[in-house]
Amino acid sequence: MTKQEYLSALRNKLKGLPSREVEEKVEFYSEMIDDYMIEGGISEEEAVSKIGAVEDVSKDIISETPLVNIVKEKYKPKRRLSGLEIFLLVLGFPLWFPLLITFMVLAFVIYLLTWVLTIVLFAVDLALIVAGGGAIVAGFANMAHGNLMYACFLGGVGAISIGVGILFYFLAKESIKLSFGLSKKLLLSVKLGVVSGGKDNENN
């Protein structure tokens, strides 16, 4: 792929982003290709291949672009609304506004649940470790009073509780990674959807 073909494909993938940002990114990668050719003494095609696939580069750019900028670009009015269009928007407000709010609340609840699970896991982990430590301390106290059997029982329960607590710690840690990963993927999916929608609107 030549430099111009690559930049053209990249520009097409980024069409839903603000035009100024698109041109900045295209210029950035244009200069990067030139630098590879000059400093590395390689061909244009080799320099392009070092940049990476257009699909991967465009996803990285979109993921780094604030969602508010993408939404502003998509819903930026291309022309002034007519009186009839304004009237229809106002007339349909009781229908589309509750649907919009419902969708936003549902998305927020799903996002929140992933973090609630993580908080619950950490709370259970802390409770198990504290309870286990308390049981072990109580076991030593009973041992001092000669209650050997009960002391062993408490010590065993405490050790098991701490062991399970450590297991929950690792589960909670993985849950955080999962929550961050899911949040990142959801946000990227929303951004890609908005950008694609923006391109469809332009094609129409």
C-alpha distance (Angstrom), angle and dihedral (degrees) to the residues before:
residue distance angle dihedral
M1 . . .
T2 3.79 . .
K3 3.77 124.4 .
Q4 3.81 93.6 -105.8
E5 3.82 92.3 47.6
Y6 3.80 90.6 50.7
L7 3.80 94.4 47.7
S8 3.79 91.4 45.7
A9 3.82 91.1 52.1
L10 3.81 90.7 46.9
R11 3.80 92.2 49.4
N12 3.81 89.3 51.1
K13 3.82 91.9 51.6
L14 3.80 90.7 51.0
K15 3.82 97.1 46.8
G16 3.80 93.1 115.8
L17 3.82 92.4 59.2
P18 3.82 124.2 86.5
S19 3.81 107.0 -73.9
R20 3.81 93.0 -125.8
E21 3.81 91.4 55.8
V22 3.80 91.3 46.4
E23 3.79 91.9 54.3
E24 3.82 91.6 46.0
K25 3.81 91.3 53.4
V26 3.80 93.8 44.3
E27 3.81 90.1 50.0
F28 3.81 90.4 47.9
Y29 3.81 93.1 54.2
S30 3.79 91.4 41.9
E31 3.80 89.4 57.7
M32 3.80 91.1 44.6
I33 3.80 91.2 55.2
D34 3.81 90.2 48.5
D35 3.82 90.7 50.0
Y36 3.81 91.6 51.4
M37 3.80 90.4 50.8
I38 3.82 95.1 47.1
E39 3.80 100.5 38.6
G40 3.79 97.6 35.6
G41 3.77 97.8 36.3
I42 3.80 91.4 -133.6
S43 3.78 132.5 140.1
E44 3.79 124.8 -92.2
E45 3.83 92.2 -107.4
E46 3.81 91.9 50.4
A47 3.80 91.5 48.9
V48 3.81 90.3 50.9
S49 3.81 92.0 49.7
K50 3.82 90.1 53.8
I51 3.81 90.7 59.7
G52 3.80 93.1 62.7
A53 3.79 135.9 -122.1
V54 3.81 116.0 -36.4
E55 3.82 89.9 -126.8
D56 3.82 92.9 55.9
V57 3.81 94.6 43.3
S58 3.81 92.6 48.6
K59 3.83 91.6 49.9
D60 3.80 90.6 51.1
I61 3.80 90.8 50.7
I62 3.81 93.2 47.0
S63 3.82 92.0 47.4
E64 3.82 90.0 53.9
T65 3.81 93.8 48.0
P66 3.85 113.5 92.6
L67 3.81 111.6 -110.1
V68 3.80 91.2 -129.8
N69 3.84 90.3 61.4
I70 3.80 91.3 50.8
V71 3.81 93.3 47.8
K72 3.82 91.5 47.2
E73 3.80 90.5 53.2
K74 3.80 94.0 47.3
Y75 3.78 96.1 47.9
K76 3.79 96.7 36.1
P77 3.81 103.5 126.0
K78 3.80 111.6 -111.1
R79 3.81 89.2 -160.4
R80 3.78 139.8 3.0
L81 3.80 115.2 -78.0
S82 3.77 116.6 -111.6
G83 3.79 121.9 -123.2
L84 3.82 90.5 -106.3
E85 3.82 92.2 52.0
I86 3.81 91.4 49.9
F87 3.82 89.8 48.4
L88 3.83 91.6 51.0
L89 3.81 91.5 48.3
V90 3.79 91.0 52.2
L91 3.81 91.9 43.9
G92 3.81 92.2 50.4
F93 3.81 93.8 44.6
P94 3.85 94.5 100.3
L95 3.82 88.0 56.6
W96 3.80 107.0 39.2
F97 3.81 98.6 35.7
P98 3.85 96.7 59.3
L99 3.82 89.2 45.6
L100 3.80 90.3 52.0
I101 3.81 92.0 48.4
T102 3.83 91.1 47.2
F103 3.80 91.7 52.1
M104 3.81 92.3 48.1
V105 3.82 92.7 48.0
L106 3.81 91.7 47.4
A107 3.81 92.1 50.3
F108 3.81 90.4 47.9
V109 3.82 92.6 49.1
I110 3.82 92.0 51.2
Y111 3.80 90.2 48.5
L112 3.81 91.4 46.5
L113 3.80 93.6 50.1
T114 3.81 91.9 60.5
W115 3.81 89.5 57.2
V116 3.82 94.3 41.4
L117 3.81 88.3 57.6
T118 3.80 89.9 53.0
I119 3.82 92.8 48.8
V120 3.83 91.1 48.4
L121 3.81 91.1 51.0
F122 3.81 91.6 51.1
A123 3.83 91.0 46.6
V124 3.81 91.7 51.0
D125 3.81 89.5 45.8
L126 3.81 92.0 52.8
A127 3.81 92.7 45.1
L128 3.82 92.4 50.6
I129 3.80 93.8 48.8
V130 3.82 93.3 46.1
A131 3.83 91.4 46.2
G132 3.79 90.7 46.8
G133 3.80 92.0 50.3
G134 3.79 89.9 48.1
A135 3.81 91.5 50.6
I136 3.81 91.5 51.1
V137 3.82 91.7 49.4
A138 3.81 89.4 48.4
G139 3.81 88.5 49.6
F140 3.80 91.8 55.8
A141 3.80 89.8 47.5
N142 3.80 91.1 52.9
M143 3.81 90.5 46.4
A144 3.79 89.1 55.6
H145 3.81 88.6 54.2
G146 3.80 92.5 49.6
N147 3.83 98.0 -104.8
L148 3.81 92.9 131.5
M149 3.82 98.6 161.9
Y150 3.81 93.6 48.2
A151 3.80 90.2 44.0
C152 3.83 90.5 54.4
F153 3.80 89.9 47.9
L154 3.80 92.6 51.8
G155 3.79 91.2 45.0
G156 3.81 91.2 52.0
V157 3.81 92.6 47.4
G158 3.80 90.0 47.7
A159 3.81 92.9 50.1
I160 3.81 91.8 48.4
S161 3.82 91.0 47.2
I162 3.81 92.0 51.4
G163 3.81 90.9 45.8
V164 3.80 91.6 52.3
G165 3.80 88.7 45.0
I166 3.81 90.4 55.5
L167 3.81 89.1 50.0
F168 3.82 90.0 51.6
Y169 3.80 89.1 50.0
F170 3.80 91.0 59.6
L171 3.81 90.3 44.2
A172 3.81 90.0 51.8
K173 3.80 90.5 47.6
E174 3.82 91.0 52.8
S175 3.80 89.2 45.1
I176 3.82 89.9 57.9
K177 3.80 90.6 52.0
L178 3.80 89.3 48.0
S179 3.81 91.8 48.8
F180 3.80 92.9 49.8
G181 3.80 91.6 45.4
L182 3.81 92.4 47.9
S183 3.81 91.9 46.8
K184 3.80 90.9 50.4
K185 3.82 92.9 47.7
L186 3.81 92.9 46.6
L187 3.80 91.8 49.8
L188 3.80 91.8 47.2
S189 3.83 90.5 48.7
V190 3.81 90.5 51.9
K191 3.80 91.4 47.9
L192 3.82 92.9 47.8
G193 3.80 89.9 47.7
V194 3.80 92.5 51.7
V195 3.81 92.3 45.1
S196 3.82 91.9 49.0
G197 3.79 89.8 47.6
G198 3.77 89.1 51.5
K199 3.81 90.6 53.6
D200 3.81 91.6 48.2
N201 3.80 90.5 52.6
E202 3.79 91.3 50.9
N203 3.79 91.6 49.3
N204 3.79 89.7 52.0
